[in-house]
Amino acid sequence: MITTYRIAQSQYIDDLSGYGAYLYGGRWNLPGTYCLYLASHRSLAYLEFLVHQYDRELWPTDLMIATIEIKDNTLIHELIGEELPINWQSMKYDVQVQQTTTRLFTDMTLGLKVPSVVVPGEFNYLLNPRFHGYEGAINIKDIAPANFDERLKPQNI
C-alpha cells in the first residue's frame, strides 16, 4: 500500500476522476488524457500546490488535503533513469514528456511514479482513472483542511 496526498478546493477534493488534468493538461499529460496527480508526502503536496500559485488575490480560501491510499503498488510503474523523457525537468511543459503518460497509461498500468521537479529525491504519482478497477484500487482515507502558513502565500508586487 502507498499513501499519497492531494490538495484541492473543497468542491473537488473527493473528485478522483482526473478531469481537471484532462481539461488543462499538466507536466506529465496532454489535455485529453485523464490523470490524477498525487504527492508522496504531505509536505510535497503543499509545495507542488504552491509552485502553481502566483497571485494572492486569486488564492482559494477553501483548500483541503486528502490522504489517498493506493492499495496495490505492483500496478504502479516507476519511471527512472533512461526511461525518463529528456526534458522532464523543463520549466516549460514539454510535449514529449506529456506524451509519455498517454503512452504508458494502459489497461495494465494503474499509474506512474515519477520524480518531483520541485523536491529532488521525492516522488509524485500519476494515476490512470481509465484503468480497469481504478475505483477499487484507491481509497480516500482522510480529508482535512489544508492550512497554509500566511508566510507561504505569494505576495502581490
HELIX and SHEET records of a PDB file:
HELIX    1   1 TYR A   19  TYR A   24  1                                   6    
HELIX    2   2 ARG A   42  LEU A   50  1                                   9    
HELIX    3   3 ARG A   56  LEU A   58  5                                   3    
HELIX    4   4 ASN A   73  LEU A   75  5                                   3    
HELIX    5   5 GLY A   81  GLU A   83  5                                   3    
HELIX    6   6 VAL A   95  LEU A  104  1                                  10    
HELIX    7   7 TYR A  134  ALA A  137  1                                   4    
HELIX    8   8 GLU A  150  LEU A  152  5                                   3    
SHEET    1   A 3 ILE A   2  GLN A   9  0                                        
SHEET    2   A 3 LEU A  63  ILE A  70 -1                                        
SHEET    3   A 3 ILE A 138  PRO A 145 -1                                        
SHEET    1   B 4 LEU A  36  ALA A  39  0                                        
SHEET    2   B 4 PHE A 123  LEU A 127 -1                                        
SHEET    3   B 4 GLY A 111  PRO A 115 -1                                        
SHEET    4   B 4 ILE A  76  GLU A  78  1                                        
END                                                                             
